[in-house]
């Protein structure tokens, strides 16, 4: 690309001489007779890369023109300014240099020196433009690759989420009547995590991990799992094994969601009063993730039809959990989690109805 130069001088013969000389060096040129005319040209012509300007001219002088150009039309452009004057003193030279002028050439002009300064200005403009082009290309390339990586990560995350869902469904597969139970458990748990002020990332972890709470049921015999009546003591012990079995299945993974799921699987049947299983943990000894699922799992079980019970409505379910019914007692649950259920019962009801079987 041929470099374009603007020559600004109120003396017509000087402009003509410079035009002829600079054109002969292979540059494109245009001219202006004063500072105001030069500004108008700079505003309309983005190709100009170098400005050769006199200082003392009628109207707007060269220093004023450069100052205004840098403040507006050339603010974000790569333009080099070169001063030419037969009257410039040290004060004017200092003013010009403060504005970032490349050089200060005295008249009468030494053509060879002028051509040298113009070539140096061209090199600086070309260098800056090349750098900007490279930076823009680099940013575009980084942006494109970032989007690609994000899409790949999204695909991996989606696949991971689906794998977790499939694993949770596998645990429920023996019991088709549970339907959307695992989805609801995830949504309840995420909602409670939100009410506890957890980060969005940790809420999402609960959404994925909580549905795996009963993955250990994969190893529970169907004769026990689907028994319509009350379990005998031996069958109860067999059923209880699903907590530890779930932990054993999930605890080999290093991923944070799987670790959380393993913790939930092992501890969601522990009770706040210490009467739960498999380890008889009490109060805050029980991991908070498991305390959340302990509440939402019982809530959903009460709301849902099971081989051993009919479904209960919202009012009866809340009454059982908050007041007790002889089998389920508020002392089984973390009081903070019960408060969230009590104060947000409409949201729990909406989740249940929105994902009803």
Buried (B, 14 or more C-beta within 10 A) or exposed (E): EEBBBBBBBBEEEBBEBBBEBBEEBEBBBBBBBBBBBBBEBBEEEEEBBBBBBBBBBEEBBBBBBBBBBBEEBBEEBBBBBBBBBEEBEEEBBEBBEEBEBBBBBBBEBEBEEBBEBBBBBBEBBBEBBEEEEEEEEEEEEEEEEEEEEEEEEEEEEEEBBEEBBEBBBEBBEBBEEBBBBBBBBBBBBBBBBBBBEBEEEBBBBBBBBBBBBBBBBBBBEEEBBBBEEEBEEEBEEBBBBBBBBBBBBBBEEEBEBBBBBBBBBBBBBBBBEBEBBBBEBBEEEBBBBBBBBBBBBBBBBBBBBBEEEEBBEBEEBBBBBBEEEEEBBBEBBBEBBBEBBEEBBEBBBEBBEEBEB
